Amino acid sequence: MSIVEIFKAAKASSSALARANSNLKNSALEQIATQLESNVSAILRANAIDLENAVQNGVAAGLQDRLRLDEKRIASLASAVRLVISLPDPIGQNVDGMTLPNGLRLQQVRVPFGVVGVIYEARPNVTVDIAALALKSGNAVLLRGGSAAENTNRILVELIQAGLELVGLPKSSVQTVDPFGRQGAVEMMQARGFIDVLIPRGSASLIHAVVTESKVPVIETGDGVVHMFVDESADIEKAIPMIVNAKVQRPSVCNALETLLVHQSIAARALPLIATALEEKGVTIHGCEQTLKYVSGVAATDEDWKTEYYSLDLSVKVVPDLDHALGHIAQYSTHHTESIITENQSNSERFLQEVDSAVVMVNASTRFTDGGEFGFGAEVGISTQKLHARGPMGLRELTSTKWLVRGNGQVRD
Amino acid sequence: MSIVEIFKAAKASSSALARANSNLKNSALEQIATQLESNVSAILRANAIDLENAVQNGVAAGLQDRLRLDEKRIASLASAVRLVISLPDPIGQNVDGMTLPNGLRLQQVRVPFGVVGVIYEARPNVTVDIAALALKSGNAVLLRGGSAAENTNRILVELIQAGLELVGLPKSSVQTVDPFGRQGAVEMMQARGFIDVLIPRGSASLIHAVVTESKVPVIETGDGVVHMFVDESADIEKAIPMIVNAKVQRPSVCNALETLLVHQSIAARALPLIATALEEKGVTIHGCEQTLKYVSGVAATDEDWKTEYYSLDLSVKVVPDLDHALGHIAQYSTHHTESIITENQSNSERFLQEVDSAVVMVNASTRFTDGGEFGFGAEVGISTQKLHARGPMGLRELTSTKWLVRGNGQVRD
């Protein structure tokens, strides 16, 4: 098939999906979960080819790990699909409604987008998560995964399509454009009229390219220069586990901590304790001049304040007060997640109000910004833009709305 | 000021607006209404210059009329501002919330976008409407109006700024980039980091240019190839006033009827009556072959089915059944508004379900797709995209959300 034929098939299948009721969609998901469980060895064979190529191409160990499937991970792919079955179906939900003085009855209801395009890197679990969420929300989906996962994604998409066909839904509801290579992504960005929304997931450069080049509406995701601020009144004993958790539990993801701001009046007491706990986990501190009076580390550069390390590095800055913390965040944040550690109610409320980020926290690890943690099931991504969706995106964020108007002959004066 | 200085000033003022409570925003709007009422002669002088230029430049009469202000129209600008005062403030409203098993309390609240950019054509009322809606929803706004209204818009923005300053809000909350000409619009489309959303209002070509070129997230508006379908079971007596109203009440706007589809089993009876009523109002029918067996008109071309006439022209097609009506709409609609005229409940529900447009109606004139009619007060525009907003956009559609998370030391396992 040509890529335009793929686009047309996606569009055609979106009508069937929009009409599918919850039972039918859930049956399809159950069949998909079963297909994954029944074809473990075939999936592993395909994955082994991708892993071998990755080794030969010198792909970094961390990326190889993200790419690798084993029996346990395949079982958790199936569990993720079954979790989506258990979530309420957003389609048809009432959003708003009113009766006008002239008797017109207005009803705003949730409807699927139609066709959702997702461009992402070599993580096979994303293929299954996105397909499950898209199907449950009545959308057809076009996938462009990283070429390093091409063989794994091909069999996953085949199994998903087999599950769809078993319940009578069109297999073109879930398609990959991977065979078209980079051109597949470029064509998706031009596909106005075929694709209703495009979601890039992955590196900052991938997301930047899609956001600036796409002619299809985009939801920008990811990219977290995430801050925590240790306020004057912070309980240091409580602060340390939150800071360590935010930095080291999974440093390679977007909700991991990148910059710690510390109120100067607590810095002498808190910083040595925080640094000891971080150093035990192998964290390197990039400190401002004042920070390095209290703890050892390398001198922070201007670039560090803008950097999402994805590693066991942490920028640390001592600030004179809450205003300066807010100012630093306003200047350097990517508007993903920020958290204040404080026992002062008015400071916490000011932080919640004034920080302009998708998720703003008080006394919690920034690692909680996650669709799974928020109870959305699998996650489409974390939106850092303000249009349409902000923060973790689940089923509801994969829907649009339409207005239904019921009259009996009304005309406008 | 350079245009970048204007962008920076808008961004700076957006923080003050985000913190402004409803009383302060309403006081600003009241001052703005008063400024408009107290400066009628100055507004008329500026408008007279624009009108004189329009005459000299041979601007079409319809556009001249949209540009013209008089005492009555200025009074209605002030009334529109006061109507916005009376609307509920969306900022701070709860959208969603839950407490997680680990005790984290999540709250999703409405927040302003920040800075909204609007690119529109020479209609001074849009300047005032948009400014009022943006301010009430806590947003700074950058305006690029049509150059034909430049003098009128300049004084309107000055009066709005005077109103803002009287209550202590920054005057840079509402600014125009008109002095930068076309380049102003181009710069706005590039202004990522300064402008959170860009809304084009106006001709199809203007909207197309913004949608495809902007690097800032866009809400697509307007452009209505609007359909009505006269079903087999339609009550012809009821149908005629709806069709006439939809076509002739204001043919130059996006919710006016462009294509009438008629079920073949009712065509012989209904079409002559419909045509007579339309001809009385000066409408020219562009009919399919079958249509022209029953009524006089010009032969419809393929192009006609795609055309938004903005005039007293109407494409008319006889279709064999509801399926063909749905198929024609799926092929040619711009997904703005479609209406079915029917007495058959199951056909009306199928039409509501299957037509993929922002507003889908049963037995109502398509002219009701309008923010004012929907009770939103003035209107930002009518979104024909599926991302973020769909259909008439009021205050709620000028907001984003953020998640507030309150914990007491939670870390992720």
HADDOCK unambig.tbl for C-alpha pairs under 7 A between the chains (distance, minus, plus):
assign (segid A and resid 113 and name CA) (segid B and resid 386 and name CA) 6.38 0.50 0.50
assign (segid A and resid 196 and name CA) (segid B and resid 386 and name CA) 6.95 0.50 0.50
assign (segid A and resid 211 and name CA) (segid B and resid 215 and name CA) 6.92 0.50 0.50
assign (segid A and resid 212 and name CA) (segid B and resid 215 and name CA) 4.93 0.50 0.50
assign (segid A and resid 215 and name CA) (segid B and resid 211 and name CA) 6.93 0.50 0.50
assign (segid A and resid 215 and name CA) (segid B and resid 212 and name CA) 4.95 0.50 0.50
assign (segid A and resid 238 and name CA) (segid B and resid 409 and name CA) 5.82 0.50 0.50
assign (segid A and resid 242 and name CA) (segid B and resid 409 and name CA) 6.41 0.50 0.50
assign (segid A and resid 242 and name CA) (segid B and resid 410 and name CA) 6.91 0.50 0.50
assign (segid A and resid 242 and name CA) (segid B and resid 411 and name CA) 5.61 0.50 0.50
assign (segid A and resid 245 and name CA) (segid B and resid 411 and name CA) 6.07 0.50 0.50
assign (segid A and resid 245 and name CA) (segid B and resid 412 and name CA) 6.80 0.50 0.50
assign (segid A and resid 352 and name CA) (segid B and resid 404 and name CA) 6.41 0.50 0.50
assign (segid A and resid 357 and name CA) (segid B and resid 402 and name CA) 6.88 0.50 0.50
assign (segid A and resid 358 and name CA) (segid B and resid 402 and name CA) 5.01 0.50 0.50
assign (segid A and resid 358 and name CA) (segid B and resid 403 and name CA) 6.11 0.50 0.50
assign (segid A and resid 359 and name CA) (segid B and resid 402 and name CA) 5.97 0.50 0.50
assign (segid A and resid 359 and name CA) (segid B and resid 403 and name CA) 4.64 0.50 0.50
assign (segid A and resid 359 and name CA) (segid B and resid 404 and name CA) 5.97 0.50 0.50
assign (segid A and resid 360 and name CA) (segid B and resid 403 and name CA) 6.27 0.50 0.50
assign (segid A and resid 360 and name CA) (segid B and resid 404 and name CA) 5.11 0.50 0.50
assign (segid A and resid 360 and name CA) (segid B and resid 405 and name CA) 6.13 0.50 0.50
assign (segid A and resid 361 and name CA) (segid B and resid 404 and name CA) 5.92 0.50 0.50
assign (segid A and resid 361 and name CA) (segid B and resid 405 and name CA) 4.52 0.50 0.50
assign (segid A and resid 361 and name CA) (segid B and resid 406 and name CA) 5.83 0.50 0.50
assign (segid A and resid 362 and name CA) (segid B and resid 405 and name CA) 6.28 0.50 0.50
assign (segid A and resid 362 and name CA) (segid B and resid 406 and name CA) 4.94 0.50 0.50
assign (segid A and resid 362 and name CA) (segid B and resid 407 and name CA) 5.77 0.50 0.50
assign (segid A and resid 363 and name CA) (segid B and resid 406 and name CA) 6.72 0.50 0.50
assign (segid A and resid 363 and name CA) (segid B and resid 407 and name CA) 5.00 0.50 0.50
assign (segid A and resid 363 and name CA) (segid B and resid 408 and name CA) 5.12 0.50 0.50
assign (segid A and resid 363 and name CA) (segid B and resid 409 and name CA) 4.96 0.50 0.50
assign (segid A and resid 364 and name CA) (segid B and resid 407 and name CA) 5.26 0.50 0.50
assign (segid A and resid 364 and name CA) (segid B and resid 408 and name CA) 6.56 0.50 0.50
assign (segid A and resid 364 and name CA) (segid B and resid 409 and name CA) 5.18 0.50 0.50
assign (segid A and resid 364 and name CA) (segid B and resid 410 and name CA) 4.97 0.50 0.50
assign (segid A and resid 364 and name CA) (segid B and resid 411 and name CA) 6.41 0.50 0.50
assign (segid A and resid 365 and name CA) (segid B and resid 410 and name CA) 6.29 0.50 0.50
assign (segid A and resid 365 and name CA) (segid B and resid 411 and name CA) 5.20 0.50 0.50
assign (segid A and resid 365 and name CA) (segid B and resid 412 and name CA) 6.96 0.50 0.50
assign (segid A and resid 367 and name CA) (segid B and resid 412 and name CA) 6.49 0.50 0.50
assign (segid A and resid 368 and name CA) (segid B and resid 412 and name CA) 6.67 0.50 0.50
assign (segid A and resid 386 and name CA) (segid B and resid 113 and name CA) 6.38 0.50 0.50
assign (segid A and resid 386 and name CA) (segid B and resid 196 and name CA) 6.93 0.50 0.50
assign (segid A and resid 386 and name CA) (segid B and resid 400 and name CA) 5.44 0.50 0.50
assign (segid A and resid 387 and name CA) (segid B and resid 388 and name CA) 5.76 0.50 0.50
assign (segid A and resid 387 and name CA) (segid B and resid 400 and name CA) 6.49 0.50 0.50
assign (segid A and resid 388 and name CA) (segid B and resid 387 and name CA) 5.75 0.50 0.50
assign (segid A and resid 388 and name CA) (segid B and resid 388 and name CA) 3.65 0.50 0.50
assign (segid A and resid 390 and name CA) (segid B and resid 401 and name CA) 6.47 0.50 0.50
assign (segid A and resid 390 and name CA) (segid B and resid 402 and name CA) 6.49 0.50 0.50
assign (segid A and resid 400 and name CA) (segid B and resid 386 and name CA) 5.43 0.50 0.50
assign (segid A and resid 400 and name CA) (segid B and resid 387 and name CA) 6.48 0.50 0.50
assign (segid A and resid 401 and name CA) (segid B and resid 390 and name CA) 6.46 0.50 0.50
assign (segid A and resid 402 and name CA) (segid B and resid 357 and name CA) 6.87 0.50 0.50
assign (segid A and resid 402 and name CA) (segid B and resid 358 and name CA) 5.01 0.50 0.50
assign (segid A and resid 402 and name CA) (segid B and resid 359 and name CA) 5.96 0.50 0.50
assign (segid A and resid 402 and name CA) (segid B and resid 390 and name CA) 6.49 0.50 0.50
assign (segid A and resid 403 and name CA) (segid B and resid 358 and name CA) 6.10 0.50 0.50
assign (segid A and resid 403 and name CA) (segid B and resid 359 and name CA) 4.63 0.50 0.50
assign (segid A and resid 403 and name CA) (segid B and resid 360 and name CA) 6.26 0.50 0.50
assign (segid A and resid 404 and name CA) (segid B and resid 352 and name CA) 6.43 0.50 0.50
assign (segid A and resid 404 and name CA) (segid B and resid 359 and name CA) 5.97 0.50 0.50
assign (segid A and resid 404 and name CA) (segid B and resid 360 and name CA) 5.11 0.50 0.50
assign (segid A and resid 404 and name CA) (segid B and resid 361 and name CA) 5.90 0.50 0.50
assign (segid A and resid 405 and name CA) (segid B and resid 360 and name CA) 6.12 0.50 0.50
assign (segid A and resid 405 and name CA) (segid B and resid 361 and name CA) 4.51 0.50 0.50
assign (segid A and resid 405 and name CA) (segid B and resid 362 and name CA) 6.27 0.50 0.50
assign (segid A and resid 406 and name CA) (segid B and resid 361 and name CA) 5.80 0.50 0.50
assign (segid A and resid 406 and name CA) (segid B and resid 362 and name CA) 4.91 0.50 0.50
assign (segid A and resid 406 and name CA) (segid B and resid 363 and name CA) 6.69 0.50 0.50
assign (segid A and resid 407 and name CA) (segid B and resid 362 and name CA) 5.74 0.50 0.50
assign (segid A and resid 407 and name CA) (segid B and resid 363 and name CA) 4.98 0.50 0.50
assign (segid A and resid 407 and name CA) (segid B and resid 364 and name CA) 5.25 0.50 0.50
assign (segid A and resid 408 and name CA) (segid B and resid 363 and name CA) 5.12 0.50 0.50
assign (segid A and resid 408 and name CA) (segid B and resid 364 and name CA) 6.57 0.50 0.50
assign (segid A and resid 409 and name CA) (segid B and resid 238 and name CA) 5.83 0.50 0.50
assign (segid A and resid 409 and name CA) (segid B and resid 242 and name CA) 6.40 0.50 0.50
assign (segid A and resid 409 and name CA) (segid B and resid 363 and name CA) 4.96 0.50 0.50
assign (segid A and resid 409 and name CA) (segid B and resid 364 and name CA) 5.17 0.50 0.50
assign (segid A and resid 410 and name CA) (segid B and resid 242 and name CA) 6.90 0.50 0.50
assign (segid A and resid 410 and name CA) (segid B and resid 364 and name CA) 4.97 0.50 0.50
assign (segid A and resid 410 and name CA) (segid B and resid 365 and name CA) 6.28 0.50 0.50
assign (segid A and resid 411 and name CA) (segid B and resid 242 and name CA) 5.61 0.50 0.50
assign (segid A and resid 411 and name CA) (segid B and resid 245 and name CA) 6.06 0.50 0.50
assign (segid A and resid 411 and name CA) (segid B and resid 364 and name CA) 6.42 0.50 0.50
assign (segid A and resid 411 and name CA) (segid B and resid 365 and name CA) 5.20 0.50 0.50
assign (segid A and resid 412 and name CA) (segid B and resid 245 and name CA) 6.79 0.50 0.50
assign (segid A and resid 412 and name CA) (segid B and resid 365 and name CA) 6.96 0.50 0.50
assign (segid A and resid 412 and name CA) (segid B and resid 367 and name CA) 6.49 0.50 0.50
assign (segid A and resid 412 and name CA) (segid B and resid 368 and name CA) 6.67 0.50 0.50
